[in-house]
Amino acid sequence: MTVVHCKWGMRVGTALRSGFGANVPQTDSDVDEALTGGLLSLDANVLLNFYRYSPKARQALVEVLKAAGDRAWVSHQAAREFWRNRCFAIDSMNQATDEVGKAIEKTRAAAVSAIDAWAKQTAVPEDTKQLVTAALEAGYGQARNLIDTEVQGAGTISYDGSRDTVLDLLNDLLPAHVGPPLTEDEHKSALAEGERRVQAKIPPGYKDAEKTPGDAADGASGDYLVWIQSIAEANRRDLPLVIVTGDEKEDWWWKHRNHFMGPRQELVHEFAADSERRLFMLRPVQLIEHAAALQVAVSPEAAADVARASTTDNEGWTRSAILELFKRLDAEGSPHTEIIRMAAAQGGTVSRDQVYEVAGSGEDRLLRGFTRPTTRITRLLEEEGRLMAGAEVALTANYDGGATAVSFTIPPEMAEILNPDAEGRASV
């Protein structure tokens, strides 16, 4: 039996592999096979991320997907989610630009004030103080100019679709490559089946269990709708199915530690029951990393831009995302905002007794489901592009071997943002 080496170590020979294909991690050659012969079903987050990419990265992705021809395809459900969340993605981009502008101005003002205090305390000559201040102002001015240039170079991003550079790119890329909707009866049946699978924790989509139809058009069944529409199109064309998604949750992916091994085994088996073709899972960055398989040359700068925008490690909650979380919690009359602030002031954790005190609950309550509002809103903010995919949920219950939560924890970056500043005022 021939054995060859691959990215994940020893590649399994055909005899051992027989009947266990779902347990064999995807290799680089598998990714090339997927790109050159599969139906590339693009999830909504792939399209929404075009608002986060640099112009070079956008163009590189367009070239790769154009090379795939009509195999680059969008399910009706993914298109529906794109249009529902497009304005939120634009908001997220604008908010990020506003945040960096405010941060620059805040630190500039603080630095100028510190220079004034230094000059007074050390009897520095006025002309020296002015030279230092001028050098500082020049540096901050250069930073602002660089940001303005980058924003202007990204093209026109507008709610108005007729003046949106990103929308122009996508319309040019995917003319008539969007699948048909389900019939009313099919959609109703699929929603019911999606909800059943969520409750049974059958992938994909069960990580969205906190969503309800009131939160998003299809509640927790959105991923399932993308899944069944993609299967139907792949079978119609008799092609392997390639799900391309920026969603890194474990109800799509088979993951081991930080490695993306391939699709969940359950999904592989489910697709195999309807098709003799293979199922693949790709992240957007892999389209760039394997562009050569489609005879597309990608510049190192564009590849780095996509990789940077596609990486969720060490990224998570931002000030604007926290504010939106608080806004929605407060609108529901929830005590969670106060509890999260309390946790931040204590380094990130709040005790069960403190939760009882704030929420006004009796100690006989086990606090089951207490984190559901924060989990639900976290996932909605992800879907809307206001929060990085894969971000840690806003509030996590900690158990001490029993059924009762003993404390609750917020993400470290949230605690850092919310911690009181030197003047004792919360930063958000």
C-alpha positions in Angstrom: 0.0 0.0 0.0 1.4 3.4 -1.0 1.6 6.0 1.7 2.5 9.7 0.9 3.0 12.7 3.1 0.6 15.6 3.3 0.0 18.8 5.3 -1.5 16.9 8.2 1.2 14.2 8.4 0.8 10.7 7.0 -1.8 10.5 4.3 -4.0 7.4 4.8 -3.7 4.7 2.2 -6.7 3.6 0.3 -7.3 0.4 2.2 -7.4 2.1 5.6 -9.3 5.1 4.2 -12.1 3.0 2.7 -15.3 3.7 4.6 -13.7 6.4 6.7 -13.4 9.3 4.2 -15.3 11.7 6.6 -12.5 11.1 9.2 -9.6 12.0 6.8 -8.7 15.7 7.1 -8.7 17.8 3.9 -5.3 18.3 2.3 -4.0 21.0 0.0 -4.6 18.7 -3.0 -8.2 18.4 -1.8 -8.6 22.2 -1.8 -7.2 22.4 -5.3 -9.7 19.7 -6.4 -12.5 21.6 -4.8 -11.6 24.8 -6.5 -11.2 23.3 -9.9 -14.2 21.1 -10.0 -16.8 21.8 -7.3 -19.8 24.0 -6.9 -18.5 27.0 -4.8 -21.5 27.8 -2.6 -20.7 31.3 -1.1 -22.1 32.0 2.3 -23.5 35.4 3.0 -20.6 36.3 5.2 -18.2 35.8 2.3 -20.1 38.5 0.3 -20.4 40.8 3.4 -16.7 40.6 4.0 -16.1 42.4 0.7 -16.9 45.5 2.8 -14.0 44.7 5.1 -11.4 43.9 2.4 -9.0 46.3 0.8 -9.5 47.1 -2.9 -6.5 44.8 -3.7 -8.0 41.9 -1.7 -11.5 42.4 -3.3 -10.1 42.4 -6.8 -8.0 39.3 -6.0 -11.1 37.4 -4.8 -13.1 38.5 -7.8 -10.4 37.2 -10.1 -10.4 33.8 -8.4 -14.2 33.5 -8.4 -14.4 34.7 -12.0 -12.0 31.9 -13.0 -14.4 29.4 -11.4 -17.1 30.7 -13.8 -20.7 29.7 -13.1 -19.4 27.3 -10.4 -19.2 30.4 -8.1 -22.8 30.4 -6.9 -24.9 31.9 -4.1 -27.9 30.1 -2.6 -31.1 32.1 -2.4 -30.9 32.0 1.4 -27.3 33.4 1.4 -28.4 36.2 -0.9 -31.3 36.9 1.3 -29.0 37.2 4.3 -26.6 39.4 2.4 -29.3 41.9 1.6 -30.7 41.8 5.1 -27.3 42.6 6.6 -25.6 44.7 3.9 -26.3 48.0 5.6 -25.1 46.7 8.9 -21.8 45.7 7.3 -21.5 49.3 5.9 -22.2 50.6 9.4 -19.5 48.4 10.9 -17.0 49.7 8.4 -17.9 53.3 9.1 -17.9 52.8 12.8 -14.4 51.3 12.7 -13.2 54.4 10.8 -15.0 56.7 13.3 -13.5 54.8 16.3 -9.9 55.2 15.0 -10.5 58.9 14.4 -11.8 59.4 17.9 -9.0 57.4 19.4 -6.4 59.5 17.6 -8.0 62.7 18.7 -8.3 61.5 22.3 -4.6 60.5 22.5 -3.5 63.7 20.7 -5.4 65.9 23.2 -4.0 63.9 26.1 -0.4 64.2 24.7 -0.7 68.0 24.2 -2.0 68.4 27.7 0.9 66.3 29.0 3.4 68.5 27.1 1.8 71.6 28.7 2.1 70.1 32.2 5.7 69.0 31.5 6.7 72.5 30.3 5.2 74.1 33.4 6.8 71.7 35.8 10.3 71.9 34.2 10.4 75.5 33.1 10.9 74.5 29.5 11.3 77.5 27.2 8.2 78.4 25.2 9.9 77.8 21.8 11.0 74.3 22.9 7.4 73.5 24.0 6.1 74.7 20.7 8.6 72.6 18.7 7.6 69.5 20.6 3.9 70.3 20.2 4.4 70.9 16.5 6.2 67.6 16.0 3.5 65.8 17.8 0.7 67.5 15.8 2.5 66.7 12.5 2.7 63.0 13.5 -1.0 62.9 14.3 -1.9 64.9 11.2 0.1 62.4 9.0 -1.8 59.5 10.6 -5.2 61.1 9.9 -4.1 61.8 6.3 -3.1 58.2 5.8 -6.4 57.0 7.1 -8.3 59.4 4.9 -6.3 58.3 1.8 -7.0 54.6 2.6 -10.7 55.2 3.0 -11.0 57.2 -0.2 -9.0 54.6 -2.1 -11.4 51.9 -0.9 -14.0 53.3 -3.3 -17.5 54.6 -2.7 -19.4 52.6 -0.1 -23.0 53.7 0.2 -26.4 52.5 1.3 -27.5 53.7 -2.2 -26.8 50.6 -4.3 -26.3 52.7 -7.4 -23.2 54.3 -5.8 -21.7 51.3 -4.0 -18.3 50.0 -5.3 -18.6 46.7 -3.5 -22.1 46.1 -4.9 -20.9 46.9 -8.4 -18.1 44.2 -8.0 -20.6 41.6 -6.8 -23.1 42.3 -9.5 -20.5 41.9 -12.1 -19.2 38.7 -10.5 -22.4 36.9 -9.9 -24.9 37.8 -12.7 -27.6 35.2 -12.6 -25.5 33.0 -10.3 -28.1 33.1 -7.5 -30.3 30.1 -6.8 -34.1 30.1 -6.8 -36.1 30.4 -3.6 -37.9 27.5 -2.0 -41.7 27.3 -2.5 -43.8 28.5 0.4 -44.6 25.0 1.5 -40.9 23.9 1.1 -39.8 26.9 3.1 -42.3 26.2 5.9 -41.2 22.6 6.1 -37.5 23.5 6.0 -38.0 25.9 8.9 -39.6 23.2 11.0 -36.8 20.7 10.2 -34.2 23.3 10.9 -35.6 24.0 14.3 -35.8 20.2 15.0 -32.1 19.8 14.1 -31.1 22.8 16.2 -32.8 21.2 19.2 -31.1 17.9 18.5 -27.8 19.6 17.8 -27.6 18.3 14.3 -25.3 20.4 12.1 -25.3 22.9 10.6 -26.7 25.8 12.5 -27.3 24.5 16.1 -24.8 27.0 17.4 -27.5 29.6 16.5 -29.9 28.0 18.9 -30.5 31.2 20.7 -31.9 32.9 17.6 -35.6 33.2 17.2 -37.7 34.1 14.1 -38.1 37.5 15.7 -34.3 38.1 15.7 -33.7 37.1 12.0 -36.0 36.2 9.2 -35.4 32.5 9.6 -34.4 32.2 13.2 -31.9 29.4 13.9 -32.7 27.7 10.6 -30.7 30.0 8.3 -27.7 27.8 8.0 -29.8 24.7 7.4 -31.6 26.6 4.5 -28.2 27.4 3.0 -27.2 23.8 3.4 -30.2 22.2 1.7 -30.3 24.7 -1.1 -26.6 24.1 -1.8 -27.1 20.3 -1.8 -29.9 20.6 -4.3 -27.8 22.7 -6.7 -24.8 20.5 -6.4 -27.0 17.4 -7.2 -28.7 19.2 -10.0 -25.3 19.9 -11.6 -23.8 16.6 -10.5 -20.8 18.4 -8.9 -18.9 18.1 -5.7 -20.2 20.6 -3.1 -17.8 23.2 -1.7 -19.2 25.4 1.2 -17.2 28.6 1.3 -17.8 30.4 4.5 -16.2 32.8 7.0 -18.3 31.1 9.8 -15.8 29.3 11.9 -18.2 27.7 14.4 -18.1 24.0 15.1 -21.6 23.3 13.7 -20.0 23.6 10.2 -16.4 22.6 10.8 -14.6 19.6 12.1 -12.0 21.3 14.2 -9.2 19.9 16.3 -7.8 22.6 18.6 -7.1 25.5 16.2 -6.9 23.3 13.1 -9.7 23.3 10.5 -9.8 19.7 9.4 -12.7 19.8 7.0 -16.5 19.6 7.2 -18.3 18.0 10.1 -18.4 14.3 9.6 -22.2 14.4 9.9 -22.4 16.7 7.0 -20.1 14.5 4.9 -22.4 11.5 5.6 -25.5 13.5 4.9 -24.3 14.7 1.5 -23.0 11.3 0.6 -26.5 9.9 1.2 -27.8 12.0 -1.7 -24.7 12.2 -3.9 -21.7 10.2 -5.1 -19.7 13.4 -5.1 -17.5 14.8 -2.3 -18.2 17.6 0.2 -15.5 20.2 1.0 -15.4 23.2 3.3 -13.2 26.3 2.5 -12.6 29.6 4.2 -12.3 32.7 2.1 -8.5 32.9 2.6 -8.1 29.5 1.0 -9.5 30.9 -2.2 -6.5 33.2 -2.3 -3.9 30.7 -1.0 -4.9 28.2 -3.7 -5.6 30.7 -6.6 -2.8 29.0 -8.7 -5.1 25.9 -9.0 -7.3 28.2 -11.2 -4.3 29.7 -12.9 -4.8 33.0 -11.2 -1.8 35.0 -9.9 -2.4 36.8 -6.7 0.0 39.5 -5.3 1.5 38.8 -1.9 -0.1 42.1 -0.7 -3.6 41.0 -1.6 -3.1 37.6 -0.1 -1.9 39.2 3.2 -4.9 41.6 3.2 -7.4 38.7 2.8 -5.6 36.6 5.5 -5.6 39.5 7.9 -9.3 40.3 7.4 -10.2 36.6 7.6 -8.3 36.0 10.9 -10.4 36.0 14.1 -7.5 35.0 16.5 -7.2 37.7 19.2 -10.0 39.7 17.7 -13.4 40.1 19.3 -15.5 42.7 21.0 -15.0 46.3 20.1 -16.4 49.4 21.8 -19.1 49.9 19.1 -20.2 46.2 19.4 -20.4 46.5 23.1 -22.5 49.7 22.8 -24.9 47.9 20.4 -25.1 44.9 22.8 -26.1 47.2 25.7 -28.6 49.1 23.5 -30.4 45.9 22.7 -30.2 44.4 26.2 -31.6 47.7 27.6 -34.4 47.7 25.1 -35.5 44.3 26.4 -35.4 45.5 30.0 -32.6 43.1 30.7 -30.3 43.4 33.8 -27.4 42.0 31.8 -25.8 45.4 31.0 -25.4 46.2 34.7 -24.0 42.7 35.3 -21.5 42.9 32.5 -20.3 46.3 33.7 -19.9 44.9 37.2 -17.9 41.9 35.9 -15.6 44.3 34.0 -15.0 46.4 37.1 -14.0 43.1 38.9 -11.5 41.9 36.2 -14.1 40.0 34.2 -16.1 37.8 36.6 -19.2 38.3 38.6 -20.4 35.9 41.3 -23.8 34.1 41.4 -24.8 36.1 44.5 -24.0 39.4 42.7 -26.2 38.3 39.8 -29.0 37.5 42.2 -28.6 40.9 43.8 -28.8 42.8 40.5 -31.4 40.7 38.9 -33.6 40.5 42.0 -33.9 36.7 41.8 -34.3 34.4 44.7 -31.4 32.0 45.6 -33.6 29.0 44.7 -33.3 29.9 41.1 -30.6 27.9 39.2 -30.1 30.7 36.6 -30.7 28.2 33.8 -30.9 30.1 30.5 -29.7 33.3 32.1 -27.1 33.8 29.4 -29.5 33.3 26.5 -30.1 37.0 25.8 -26.4 37.8 25.6 -25.7 34.7 23.5 -28.5 35.4 21.1 -27.5 39.0 20.6 -23.8 38.1 20.3 -24.7 35.8 17.3 -26.9 38.4 15.8 -24.1 41.0 15.9 -21.9 38.5 14.2 -24.4 37.9 11.5 -24.8 41.6 10.9 -21.1 42.1 10.6 -20.9 44.3 13.8 -18.8 41.6 15.6 -16.1 39.3 14.3 -17.2 35.8 13.5 -16.2 33.4 16.2 -16.1 36.0 18.9 -16.6 34.8 22.5 -20.2 35.2 23.7 -20.7 38.2 26.0 -21.5 36.3 29.1 -20.4 32.7 30.0 -21.7 30.7 32.9 -19.2 28.8 35.1 -20.1 25.6 36.9 -18.5 23.9 39.8 -19.3 20.3 38.8 -23.0 20.7 39.4 -26.1 22.1 37.7 -25.9 25.5 39.4 -23.8 28.3 37.9 -21.3 29.7 40.5 -20.2 32.7 38.5 -20.3 34.4 35.1 -17.4 35.7 32.9 -17.1 38.2 30.1 -14.5 38.1 27.3 -11.1 39.6 28.3 -11.2 42.3 25.6 -14.6 43.4 26.8 -13.3 43.7 30.4 -10.4 45.8 29.1 -12.6 48.2 27.2 -15.1 48.6 30.0 -12.6 49.0 32.9 -12.7 52.4 34.5 -10.1 54.8 33.3 -7.7 56.9 35.4 -10.5 59.4 36.3 -12.7 56.5 37.5 -15.2 56.8 34.6 -16.1 53.8 32.5 -14.8 54.1 29.0 -18.1 52.9 27.5 
